[in-house]
Amino acid sequence: MSEIQNEPPILSREDIEKMAFILAQIHLSAMIPAQFPDFVDNIYNKVYPKYFIYAVLSTGIKNISNDRSMEATYARNALELIKIEKDSSNPLILWACMFLISYTTDVHDAKINSFSKGNYTTHFLAHI
């Protein structure tokens, strides 16, 4: 098992709110279970399990930061923590997986969009 890297940044409550509202517009199905005040508070206060916070950040961090370098790290961390989670009946695991699917879809769509615009080199190098 690989090590978990990069603790989630301490986001401001305003950034978490902004991220949550944008996610609700872009990935509605992933945000259906969210009760916004609790969702924001539980991320801000790190009440949710780390795997869930990492999964949300993998999908949403790009909406509050131009630096997209952490997305893949957050997604990997979420997956690693889900794999070792003892309580597989926790509904937060399913919810986290919905965010990870949203992250994967965003990454896949970006690669296809880049390829369709003639950026073949980037597409090719991404698969090496």
N, C-alpha and C positions, 0 to 999 in steps of 0.2 A: 504494500500500500504506500502511495506517495504521501509526503507530508502536506499538511494544510498550510497554505501560505497566505500572507497578507490579511491581517485582521481587517474587518470592514472599517472604513473611515468613520470618524465621528461626524455624522452629518448634522446640520442644523435642522431644527424642526421645520423651518420654512422650506428647506431643500427636500425633505422627506414628503411634505405636503405637496409640493410642486411635482415631484416624481410620481406620487400616488395619483394625482389628478390627471397627469399625462398618461400614465399607464391605463387608467380607466377609460380614456378615449381611444387609445391605440390597441390595447389588449383587454377588451371588455370581458371576455370569458374568464380570463385569469383573475380579474378583479371583482367578479360577482360576489364571492364570499366576504369581501372586505366591508367592514363597518369603519368608515374613514377615521373617526377620532381614535378608536381603539387600534386600528391598523398603524396609524402614524405614531401613536404613543408606544406601542409594542415594538416597533422598529427602533424608535429613538432611544428608548430605555433598554433595548436589547432583551426584551422579555421573550420574544420568539426564539426558537432554537436557532443556532448559528446557521444550520443548513438552509433554513427558510430565509433568513436575512441575506445570505449569499445568493440564493436563487433570485430573490427580488432585485438585488443590486445588479446581478448579471443582465437582467432585462432592462432595468430602469436607470442605471447610472448614466447612460449616454444622454438622458433627457435633462440632466442637471450639470453635466460636465462634458467638455469637449474632448477630454482624454479618455479614449475608449480602450486603453491598454489593459485595464483591470477586468473587463467583462469576462474574458475566457478564464481568468484565474478564479473569479467568483463562481463561475459555472462548475469548474473542476472541483473547487472546494466543496460546493454544495453536493455534488455527486459523491465525493469521497465520504462526507459526513452522513449522507443518506445510506450508503452501503454499510456503515458500521452502526447505524441506529438500531437499538435493541427493540424498541416498540414500533414494529412495522404497521400497527393498526392506527397510528396517529394520523388523523386527517390532514395535518400540516404537511406530511410527506407528499400526499397527492397534490395538494395546493402548490407546494414547492416545485413539483414536477411540471405543473402547468406553466409556471414561470420559466422553467428550463426549456420547455418546448417552445415557448414564445421567443426566448433568447436564440435558440437554434434556428427557428424560422427566420428571424431577423438577419442572422449571419448568413444563412443560405440564400435568402433573397438578395442581400447585398452582393454576394459573390456572383449570382446570376445576372444581376443588374450591371455589374462591372464587366462581366464577360460579354454581355449583349451590346455594350457600348464600345467594344473593340479592345478592351484591356486584357488581351489574351496572355500577356506575360505575367501579370499579377495572378491571374487565374491558374496558370500553369505552375508558377512558383509556389502557390499555396498548397499544391498537392505533392510537392517534393519532400 
